[in-house]
Amino acid sequence: MKKWLKRVTPNREKIHGHKHLRVFGSLLHDPNLWHLNRRSVSGAVALGLFVMYLPPVGQMVIAAAAAIALRVNLPISLAMVWITNPITMPPMYYFAYRLGTWILGKDPHISAFEMKFWLDWHNWVDILIPLTVGSLVCGIAGAAFGYFAVQALWRWNLMRQIRKRKERLRRSCASRERANDLR
């Protein structure tokens, strides 16, 4: 799992050279931001999944600042934020808006195919509160799911490696015993 994560996450040079992340300067040199362990990776996934539901302006800077403060894996938290992109944003934020209206007991002012609300500034007052509530709920739920899923996957992978190691050891011992019996 660690090898795969190292392969798919951005490297230090790429992050150090990013124009928006240069503001963190020497803070990016903390080795804890680059460790791949269960705590760091699960925290980074949770952080990234929470931040991805925040408004799309400055998500990378927010994720980087939070990763530095929480001392979780920086590349993974930044990679998780990129789930939010121009293709995924409309359904994500529409779902968050509908969830927010349901939680607040309000009638939705827009339908799934009525995307002109982005241009209609008068609707923003009616949309902003349910969107914010829905986004926070989705972010918290996504963060909790991501955290516990990574913890479970990490543990499952570790237990699988231990079983394989025990099986190799058992086979090695059995072959040594057979070799000793032949002498």
N, C-alpha and C positions, 0 to 999 in steps of 0.2 A: 504494500500500500504506500509506503514511504517513497519507493522508487517512482511509482506512478505520479504521486503528488509533486515530486521534484521535477518530473518531466513536464507537467502541464501548468505549473505556476510560473509567473514571471520571475526572472532572476534579479539579483541585487542591482546590477548595472542598469537594467531597464527601469527599475523603480527609482533609483537614484537620479537617473537622467530625465525623468518625467517632469515637464515644466510646472505642473500644478503641485507636485509633491516636494519640490525644492525648498519650500518654505520651512520644512521640518529639519533641514540641514543635518546636523550631527546626531539628532535623535534617531535617524534612520540607521545608525551604526550599532544600536543596541542588539546584541546577539539573540535576545529572547524573541525578537520580531521575526526571526528566520528559522527558529527551531520547528521541527516536525515531530511533535509528540501529541498524545491524545488530548491533553488539556488545551494546548495552543491551537490545534486544528479545530476542535469542536467549538472553542470560543470564537475563532475567526469565522467559521461558517455561520454561527448564530449572529454574530455582529454584522456580517455581510448581508444575511437575509433580512435582518431588521432594517438596515440602512437602505436596502433596495426599495423599500416601500415609502421612504421619505421623499419629499419633492425632488425631482431629478437634478436640480441645480446644486452642484457642489457635493455630490454623493461620494466621490472618490476622496476628497479632502476630509469630509466628515468621517468616512471609514478609516482613513489613515490616522487621523487624530485619535479616534477611539481605540484603534489597534495599538497605538503607542501608549495610550493611557492604561489600557487593560493588559498590555504586554502579551498579545496574542499574535498569531502568524499574520504578518502584514500582507504578503502576496495573496494568500487565500482570501482574506477579507476583501481585498480589492477585486479579486476575480469574481467573487460572489456578487458584488455590486453590479457587475456587467451583465447580470441576468436581465436587469432593466435596460432595455434598448428600444429604439423606435418601433420595433415590431411587437414587443411584449408589453410596452407601456399602456396602450389603450385598453386591452382586456384586463390587465392587472388593476389599473386605477378605476375602471368601470366597476369591476367586482368589489373593490374597496368602497366605492361610492354607494353601490347597492347595499352592501353590508352595513355601512354607516346609516343609511336611511332606515334599514330594518331595525337596527339597534335603537335608534332615536325615535322610532315609530312615526316617521315622516313619509309622505308620498314622494317618490322619485320624480324629479323635474325633467329628466332626460331619459331617452330610451337607448338601447344598445347601438342603434344605427343613426342616432342623432348626434353627430360629432361636431355640429356647429357650435355647441356650447363653449368650446375652447375659444371661439372668437367673440362670443356674446358676453361682454363684461358685466352686464346686469345680472346674469345668472350666477356669477361667481359667489355672491353672498349666500345664495341658497345652496350652492354646491360645496363650498369650502368646509363647512362644519361636518356634514356627513362624510365627505371625502377624508378629512383629517381623522375622524373617529374610526372609520373603516380601515384606513391605512395603518393606524397604530395597532388595531386589533390584528390585522393581517401580519404586520411586522413582528409583533410579539409571538403570535402563533407560529409563524415561519421560523423565527429564531429558536423557539422551544423545540419544534420538530427537528430542525437542523442539528441542534446541540445533541439531543438524545439519539438521533439517528447516527451521527458520527460516533458517539460514544459506543453505541451498540455494534456498529460495523467494525470499529477498531478492536473491540473486545472479541468479536467473532473471528476476525482475522488473526488476532493473537492466539486464540484457542486453537485455531486451525494449524498455525505454525507449530505450536507446542505438540499437537497430536502427530504431525508429520515428523518432528524431531524425535519423539518417543518411538515412532514406528521405525525410523532409520536406525536408532540405537538398538531396538529390539532385533532387527534384522542383522545388524552388525554383530551383536552378541551371539546370535544363533549361528552365524557363519563361522565365528571364532570357535565356538563349541564344537561344531562339526569338524573344523580343521584340527582341533586338539584330539578329537575322538579317532581321527584317521592316523595319528602318530603313534 
